[in-house]
Amino acid sequence: MQGNNMKIINGKDFDTYWKTQTIIEEDIKTETAVKKIIAAVQKKGDAAVRKYAGKFDKSSPQKLEIPLSELQKAYNELKTSNPELTEALELAAENLVFFSKKQREQFFDFETETQPGVFTGQKIIPVERAAVYAPGGLYPLISSVLMALIPAFTAGVEEVFFSSPPQEDGLPNKKNLAAAAIAAKSCGVKIDTQNNKFRVFAIGGAHAIAAFAYGTETVPCADVIAGPGNRFVAAAKRYLYGQVGIDFIAGPSDVLVISDGSVPKAADLAAADMIAQAEHDPDARARALVPNTDLAEQIAAAVEKRLETLPTAAAARASFKNGGLIVVYQNREEAICIANKIAPEHLELQTADNDNWIPYLKNYGSLFIGDLAVEALGDYSAGINHTLPTSGSARFTGGLSVRHFLKTVTTLRCSPGEGFKKTQKAAEIIARAEGLEGHALSAACRV
């Protein structure tokens, strides 16, 4: 089509198209730079962090940790200058706390008897230290601050560290600080006095990830690092996984809208939601699944009409040109197969019979059911987390939640009896079958 150059293809051609879109290209330049940064921070600590801050950030503060009073100050300033935004963030935090607590309730300890006298169990233990990262910049992702801090607090992490790049004044973006204050307050975490339960740092980029992975003279070592960032942050998290736990590697944002044209203003709603993803950046991916070519062309036309007055049209147009797609499916089975293959970060379902689709849709970060469940609510205010798996990784993982700050560990307790004897003997037999006599004798000596 003209204007945004979005492709319209038939479902039978999807597999051929998809193969051309799933080629993995290694960014050797980024990886090499990140490895160098990590090695320097591991060896030289704070000095290396300050060096790279001077090179990549807007300032290089002498003190990397900032007092919690700066959070309260930023919160007060935001409440005075923009009470509407403050109220919106507080509502979002309230909903996210409620949802995170409900998630936490699903992880519980138990013990059960597998054989008489053989008791197996599970314990859920929060990690001791978690670092949450949030990018800065002209348009800071203030909602991401809430999305990562609140699950960490709700999970019961003993020490939570927050980090964001320093601006010209040596502090993280003031809106990020205000959002961090709101997150802490919503979870009952005090910020009126310095404490080890919640600490804040003005560090950005790959050097921030390295600092929390290894620890420096003034930056504590974390057990888990969570939160979004640019490609250097993502590369650092990927490289350091194992040294430290991470949430997951997030790539460009994407959405898939399944629309059968039955909802009011179906074409315009699909177009609006596709643009909402496309405006992120040229690498974002906006796609739709529709049952006929007429609806596909209506969506494409609606996209073009909206782009005419959109302030972020340049980025959106580039995104549509690079990977915008509308697939015309032959039947529901074909559509479901395509949706599960794409495994989108955001999956929107706008059909006449949503409930008949839901059981068969398996791969997505979040599912938005019905025309009122606009993805932007999930991004900001409804209570679900917007840090979600991208680039098809929804095939094997879900979004950021309290579980990323929890460990599921197991226990074993035994008492004498026939059940123990049977289980002990089975272990002895299996150990010998594997050629591990020490294991067998270790089990045998319990009789």
Secondary structure, DSSP 8 states (H G I E B T S, - for coil): --SS--EEEEGGGHHHHHHHH------HHHHHHHHHHHHHHHHHTHHHHHHHHHHHSS---S--EE-THHHHHHHHHHHHH-HHHHHHHHHHHHHHHHHHHHHHHTS--EEEEEETTEEEEEEEEE-SEEEEE---SSS--HHHHHHHHHHHHHHT-SEEEEE--B-TTSSB-HHHHHHHHHHHHHTT---SS--SSEEEE---HHHHHHHHHH--SSS---SEEE----HHHHHHHHHHBTTBEES----S-EEEEEE-S-STTHHHHHHHHHHHHHTS-TT-EEEEEESSHHHHHHHHHHHHHHHTT-TTHHHHHHHHHHH-EEEE-SSHHHHHHHHHHH--SEEEEESTTHHHHGGG----SEEEESTT--HHHHHHTSSS------TTGGGT---S-GGGGEEEEEEEEE-SSHHHHHHHHHHHHHHHHTT-HHHHHHHHTT-
